[in-house]
Amino acid sequence: MRKRLLLKPILALVDISILVCTFQLAYWLRFQIPFLPERPIPSFELYFRFSFLVALVGFGMLHSSGLYRQRHLSFRIEDFFAIFRAITFTALIIMATNFILRGYITGGDIETYSRLIILIAWLMSLVLLTLWRAGGALVLKQFRRRGRGLRNVIIIGTDAVAQGFYRAVKEEVDFEYRALGFVYYGGKLDDENRCNMNILGSLGDLPTIVREHPVNEVVLTCMDMDNETLAQLIKTCERADVQFSMIPGFFEILTRQMNVKEVADIPIFQLEERIFQRWGRLVKRGMDIAISLVVLLPLLPMWALVALGVKVSSKGGVFYKHARVGKGEKIFQMYKFRSMYADADIRRQELEQRNASTDALLRLPSDARVTPLGRILRRFSFDEIPQLINVLKGEMTVVGPRPHIPSEVAHYKEWHKRKFDVLPGITGLTQVSGRKNLSLDEMVRLDIYYIENWSPWLDVQILLRTLPAVLVGRGAY
């Protein structure tokens, strides 16, 4: 992985070069664009020297925004916002410095550096850094598709979590892992599972396994390991210079902010609520109302055409009302454009028996109950639009945990019910992270993560990630 270690200095060097060049190019454009106000042309040498200060500040902002942590090699919407935030703060810092030290930093030739040049440099830096990072990520993805640049990982455990992690890294190269196989620890493993899984050995064989295989990382998925064995496992990884990671259990996914205080030299962690604070509720409600009105009112003619199409394409009403479990485990009627035939609920029980799943969620990629128009509505999630009425009524929110029906909730484990502490949503982390392809446990883990880490900024990111998830129809059926 030495090539991966070179990635950070390469990113930094190119980023700094872009920041320097865009500031100098902004100087040239400022006096070449004909429709801009005419001003005396200052010395280029002043702007040339200042461009390196701008680049230094910009690099610091990019670094503080986490763009060199290499948590992943793909380019995501969060990375764009990190670039936007870093470049914006850079421009604000430069403008503030320019104002405070005006008349001094320019050496008296001019009073201050042009704010218009700073603005042009901000825009070009944002565009070019985004293109550079996105283009570089695309190139790296093509390398990963050819099996290059992946981290070889061994999975400790053979339970459902371990197998789900194995399937995920096999299916998606953006996770940057190549799963070499499993190391058996605890539980029962029948002959059928042993044949379907690449078992490299038991936990006691791990020192030999990491010597004989090109292992970069060991991932622990079983949470029932005792402290002594866990300590020995970590020590084995350290001696072999192998990264140790673990998939969190239930307690670890409660990732909300904590206050730490000491009582008799004993640390006590106090969990903080974030989404239930008054300011959070007011902001979230305001966002819900604004988004609902913006989507419903201007596009009302289009929704009227959709309603007409539903009515004439098959027998039944335009809207479909279905009981869902909401905040506080209260039942409410959720609205949708009808996408199924009128007898869909009657046929559901038969389908549940024929297509039973381990988590009681009914998943049918080819559901015969869906009408031809309904398939189109579901493909682009247009059938969900009437749920904005539920949002205006205060029964749902735009972004939040997805509501399930009472028969599905009956199979919930006790820790699953944490999602009932907040209003259910139209979209959420489950929709943008895999939608119906996720298991119930995976869905609830994402929901709990959302609840514990909520912020208006997180809602904005989920909304922006929802659009491409809807357009490609990932998991929508």
N, C-alpha and C positions, 0 to 999 in steps of 0.2 A: 504493500500500500504506500510505497514511497512516492509514487506519482500523485496520490491523493494529497500528500503532505505539501507538494509543490503548488497545489491549487490555490491555497490562500494567498501566497505572495503574488501569484499571477493575477488573481482577482484584484488585489490591492493596487498593483502596478497599472493595470488597464484602467481601473476606476479613477486613479489620480490623474492619469494621462487625459482621460475624457474631461475631467473637471478643469484641468489647465487649458486644454484646447478649446472647450466651449466658451470659457470666459474671454479668451483672446479672439475667438471667432465672433462673439457677441459685440466686442469693440468694433470690429470691421463692419459688421452688419448695421450697427447703429448709425454709421456715417455713410452707408451705401444705399440704404433703403430710402427711396425718394420721398415718400409721403410722411416721413417722420420730421418733427420740427428741426430746423437748422440750428446748430450750436457750434461754437468754436471747437475745432478738433484738438483735443489734448494730446500730450505726448504718449506715444504707444509704450515707451519704456516704463512709464508709471503703471500702466495696466498690465504690462508683461510681468513686472515684479509682483504686483498685487495678486495675479492669477495663482501664484504658488501658495500664498496665504489662503486664498479661497479653497484651493485643493486640499490643503492641510486641514482646514476646518471641516470641509466636506467629508474627508476620509474619517475624521473623528466621529462625525455624525453617523456615517454608514456603519462604522464599527460598533457604536453604541446601540444601533438599531438591530444588531445581531446578524448582519449580512456576511460575516466572516466565520460564523460558528460551524458551518458545514453540517447542520443537522440533516440536511437532505440536499441532493444535487439537482433536483428538479426546480422549475420556476413556478411559483404558485401566486395566487392573488395576494397572499400575505406579504410576499416579497416585493410586489409592486407598491403596496402601501408602506412598507418599510423604506423603500427608495424615496417615495413621495414625502414621507415624514422627514427623512434625513436631509433631502435637498431643500425642502421648505425651511427647516430650522437653520440650515446653512445660510440661506438667503436672508433670513430675519436677523441672524447674528451679524452678518456682513453689513446689512443696512443699519443696525443699531450701532455697530462700531464706527461706521461711516459718519453717522450723525453726531456721536459723542466726541469723536476726534476730528471733526471737520476743520479744515484749515491747517491741520498738522500732518495727517497721514499722506497728503498729496505733495507735501514739500512746498506749498504756497503757490504752485502753478495754477491749480484750480481749487475751488473750495472743498468739493467732495467728489467722490467717484459717482458716475451717473447711475441713478436708480434704474433707469431704463435698460442700461447694459446689464445690470444685475438681474433684472427680470427676464431679459432675453436669454442670459446664461442659465437661469433657473429652468426655463422651459426646455432648452436644448439638452441640458444635463439630464433632466427627467426622461426625455424621450430616448436619448442615446444610451443611458445607463440601463433603461428597461430593455431596449433592443439587444444590448450586449449581454445582459444577464439571461434573457429569454433565449436568445440565439445560442449562447454557450450551453445552456441547459438542454436545448434540443439536440445539439451535437453529442453531448455526453449521454443522452438517452439512447441515441443510435449506437454508441459504443456498448452501452449496457445490454441492448438487445442482442448484440453479438457475443455477450458473455464476458465483456471486458469491463474492468473497474468495479466489479461486484465484491462485496465482503462475504467471505466464506463463513457460514454460521452453523453451529451445532446447537440443537435444541435439547435441553435437559427436561425430560418428561415425555409422556406418551398419552396424556389425557386429551379431552376435547379441545382445550385451549391450545395445547401444543400442535395438534393436527390442524386447527384453524389458522394458526400462525404460519405453519408450513404451506398450506394451500395459498394463503395470501401472498407470501413472498415468491411462490412459484408462478402466480398469475400476473403479478405486477412488478415490472423491473424498477419502477420509481422508488420502491422500498430499498433498493440497492443491496439486497441480500441474495446470496446463493446458498440454499439450504443443503448441507451435506448429508444430514440424517439426524437420527434421534439417539439420545443416551437414555437408557431405561433406568427409572427410579420409582420404586413403590408401585402399589396398585396391581391389578391383574391385567395380563396381556395374553389373549388367546392366540392360537396358531394362525387364525385368519388375519387378525390385525398385524401379527408379526410378519406375515408374508407381504402385506400391503404397505408396510412401513420399513424404511431403511434403518434398521437398528444397528448402530455401530458398536454397541456394547453396553455394559452397566456402568453405574457411576464410579465404581472402583477402577474401571478401565480407562477413565478420563485422561490420566497422565500419559498413557500409551497412545490414546486416540489423538491428542493434540500434538504429539511428536510425529505421528505417522501421517497426519493429514494437514494440509495448508490452512489451518483454522485462524481466522481473524477475530471471531467473536463467539462467545458462549451465551446463550439466552436461557434463563431458567423460567419455566412456566408453572411448575408445581409449587404450591404455597405451603405444603405440609412438611417441609423439610425442617429438621431440628437445627438449632443454632450452631451446634458443634459441626455438623455435616456441612452447613452453609459456609461456615468460616473456612473449613478445609477446602471447599470448592473454590472459594474466592482466592485462597492462597495458591491453589494449583494453577489458576488462570494467571495470577501475577507472575509466578515463576516461569510460565511459558510465554509471557508477554502477549497474552490474549485478553481482549476486552471482555469484561463480564457485564451482562445486562440481565434484567429480570422484568417479567410482565407483572404488573401490580395486582394484588388481590383486592378484596372488597374495601378494606380500610384504606389502602393506598390510593384508591380512586376518589376518595373524599379529599379533593385537592384545593379546597377553599383556603383563603388567607387565614393564617393562624397568629394569635398573640402568644408569646412565650413569657411566662413568669416563673419565679423560683419560690418554692416553699421548703425551708430547711434543706437548701441545696439540691432539691429535687425539681427538675424542669417540668412545668405543667403547660400543656398546649391547649389553648382555648380557641375553638373554631369560631370564625367570624361569618356572619351572614352578609351577603352582598346584594342579592336580587330583591330581598325583602325590605331593604331600606326605603324610606319614603321617597327620596329623590329618584331611586331606581324605578319604583313603581310609576311615578309621574312621567319620567322620561319615556319609559316603555309604552305606557298608555298613549302618550302623545304621538309616538312613532306609529303605533297601531292605527290610530284614527287617521293620521295623515296619509299613510300608505293605502289604507282601504279606500278612502275617498278618491285618491289619485288614480287608482286602478279601476274603480267601479264607474265613476261619473264620466270621464272623457271617453271611455270605451264602451259606454252603454249601448250604442247601436250594434256593436259587434256581439255583445252578450245577448242582445235580443235576437240576432240571427242564429246564434248557437241554440238558444231556447226553442226557436221555431224549428230548427233542424232536429232537435231531440223529439219534439212533439210529433212531427210528420214521419219520422223514420221508423218508429215502432210504437206499439200500444203502451199506454201508461202516461204518468204525469211528467212534467218538465223537470221538477226537482225530486231528489231522493232524500228523505229524512231517515237518519239511522241513529240509534242510541249509542252513545260513546261515553266513556268514563273520563270525567274531567277533574279539575282541581278539587281536592278534598274527597275524592272518590264519588263525587256527585254525578248522576246521569244527566246528560243533556242531549238534545237532538241536533246532530250535525248535518248541515245542508251540502248537497252536491248536485251538479247537473246529472241527471239519470244517465248512466252509461251501460246499464244492463237491462235485460228483458224483465217484464213485470213480475215473473215468477222466480226471480233470482234468489230471494230469501228462502223460498220453499225448497229449492234445490240445494241450498248451502249445506244442510245437514248431511245429505247423501255424499256430497263432495268432501266434507270433513272426514267422513269415515273412510273414504277411498284414498284420500291424500293426507292422512294424519302426519303431523310433524312432531318432533320431540319437544318443541316449545309451544305447541297449540296454535301457532299462527298459520293461517291458510295462505299458501303461496301457489298460484296457478298461472304459469306463464302463458298457457293457452286455455283460458277460461271460456267455455262454450256459452256462458251466460252473458258475455259482453256483446253488445251490438256492434255492427260495423262502424257506425259513427262514434260509438263509445270508445272503440280502440283508438281512433284519432284523438278524441278528447283526452284520453288517458296518456297517450303518447306525449302530448305537450302539456299535460296537467291542467287543461282547461276545465276539467270536471271539478276541480278544487275551488274555482273562483267564488261560488256562492258561500264558501266558508268565511269570506270577508264579512258576510252578514253576521255570522257568529262572533267575529271579532268586534264589530260595532256594538253588539249586544253585551259584550264583556264576558262571553263564554269561552272564547279562545283568544290567542294572540297570534301575530303573524309569524314570529319565530319562537319555537319552543318544542318540547317533547311531543311526538305524534300520539294522538289518542287512539286507544284500542277499544274493541267492543267488550261488553261485560263477560261473554263466554271466554274470551282470551285472557281477561284480567283475572278470572277465576283460577288460572294456572300460574299466576304470579307468585314468585317467592317474596318473602317479607321485605327484603332489601330492594326489590323492584319498585315498591310502592313509594319510594323517595320521589319519583317523578310526579306524584300527585300533589306535591307541595306547591306547584306552579300551574298556571294555565297551560293547557295543551296548545300546540302551534300547528300552523299550516305547513311550514317547512322547518327544518332543523338540521343538526349535525348528522342525524341518521340519513336524511335525504341526500345530503351532499357528500356523504362518505360511503355510499354504497346502496342506500335506499333499501328495497326489500331483499337484497342479497345478504343482509346481515342477520345473524341469529338474534333471538330475543335478548340474551345476556349481553351481546355486543351493542345492541340498540340502547339498552338501559344504561350501560356504562357510558356511552356517549351522552345520553340525556343527563346523567348525574354530573359528568364533566361540565356540560353546558350550564347546569344550575349553579355549580360551585364556582364557575369562572365567568359568570355573566357580566357583560358590560355592553353599553350601546355600540361600541366599536366591534365587538364580537357579532352582534346582530347584523351590522352592516356587512361584515365579511361573509356571513352565512348567506345573506340575501344575494350578494354578488356571485357567490359560488353556486347558488341555486339555478341561475339562468343557464349556464352551460350544462349542468346536470339534467335539466329539463330538456334542453335542445337535443342532447344525445340519447335521451330516454333511458339512462342507466338505471336498471332495476325497476322501471315503470311498466306495470302490466295489470 
